[in-house]
Amino acid sequence: MNSLWLLVVVVSVAIGFGLWRKWSDGRMRDDSTSLEIIASRLPAESTDGVEQEQLKVDPTDLGLTLGPRATLLQFSSAFCQPCRSARLLLTSLAEDLPGVTFAELDAEDHIDLVRSLQIRRTPTILLLDSSGNIRKRAVGLPRKSEVVAALANVV
């Protein structure tokens, strides 16, 4: 009888996680890291008094050109199926909206940047304003309506 209860608990937790994941994937959220995609490496003080480097990236170093209004930056990986769908969606939006550009980076090729931006899954889409500041973030396949609304708020 105990094993039956354990099975019920495990299945319930798995279903709950799956529903939460379905609800949260692709939602455009304000970016809590407040990192900027500008400048170069700047020294930062750590709590133990040892100076460390804080990674900041110049878009031109990555071969990126920021859009005059906004840029949709997608971090992808080669084996990621949702990345392909996200690429098609975001490319279409960038073509339809003037001043918005789309750029894609392979997460494996930019591992330091991935770590500094706290990217845990692919696809991760960052919405950058014209200055390169990260304004919104979506993890997973984004919803078109949410990306359009986020772009409207940024532009």
C-alpha positions, -999 to 999 in steps of 0.1 A, spaced: 0 0 0 29 24 7 43 19 -27 9 29 -42 9 61 -23 45 68 -34 35 62 -70 5 86 -66 28 113 -51 55 109 -78 29 110 -106 12 141 -91 45 159 -88 54 151 -124 20 162 -137 23 194 -116 57 202 -130 46 195 -165 17 219 -162 38 246 -147 64 241 -174 37 244 -201 24 275 -186 57 292 -181 76 283 -213 78 311 -238 65 339 -216 83 372 -220 94 384 -186 113 414 -174 149 405 -171 160 404 -135 197 403 -142 198 439 -155 229 431 -176 238 452 -205 253 440 -238 277 468 -241 313 478 -234 340 452 -226 354 435 -195 352 458 -165 368 450 -131 343 442 -103 349 439 -66 339 406 -50 328 401 -14 361 387 -4 381 418 -16 396 400 -46 391 418 -79 372 397 -105 362 404 -141 326 410 -149 318 399 -184 301 425 -206 300 420 -243 303 443 -273 277 433 -299 303 440 -327 326 414 -312 299 388 -317 292 400 -353 258 415 -342 242 446 -354 216 461 -331 184 471 -346 174 508 -345 144 500 -324 150 466 -309 169 433 -313 157 398 -307 187 377 -296 182 340 -295 206 315 -278 203 281 -295 219 248 -296 223 223 -325 201 196 -311 173 219 -300 140 214 -319 122 244 -304 151 265 -314 142 260 -351 106 269 -345 116 300 -325 141 310 -353 113 309 -379 89 329 -357 114 356 -347 128 359 -382 93 365 -395 86 391 -368 118 409 -375 110 410 -412 75 424 -406 84 450 -380 106 479 -392 136 487 -370 136 452 -354 164 428 -361 169 391 -352 202 375 -343 211 340 -332 240 328 -312 251 292 -306 252 287 -269 281 262 -271 303 287 -290 296 315 -264 298 296 -231 312 326 -211 284 348 -223 258 321 -216 271 318 -180 273 355 -174 237 360 -187 225 330 -166 211 311 -196 200 277 -184 181 263 -214 177 268 -252 161 285 -268 165 316 -246 154 348 -263 166 382 -251 148 414 -262 174 442 -264 165 478 -268 183 500 -293 211 506 -267 217 469 -261 201 468 -227 182 435 -220 146 444 -214 128 411 -216 137 374 -216 118 343 -227 129 307 -221 114 281 -244 94 286 -276 80 321 -274 44 330 -280 40 354 -309 15 376 -291 38 380 -261 68 389 -283 47 415 -302 34 430 -269 69 430 -254 82 448 -286 55 473 -283 65 481 -247 102 485 -256 99 504 -288 
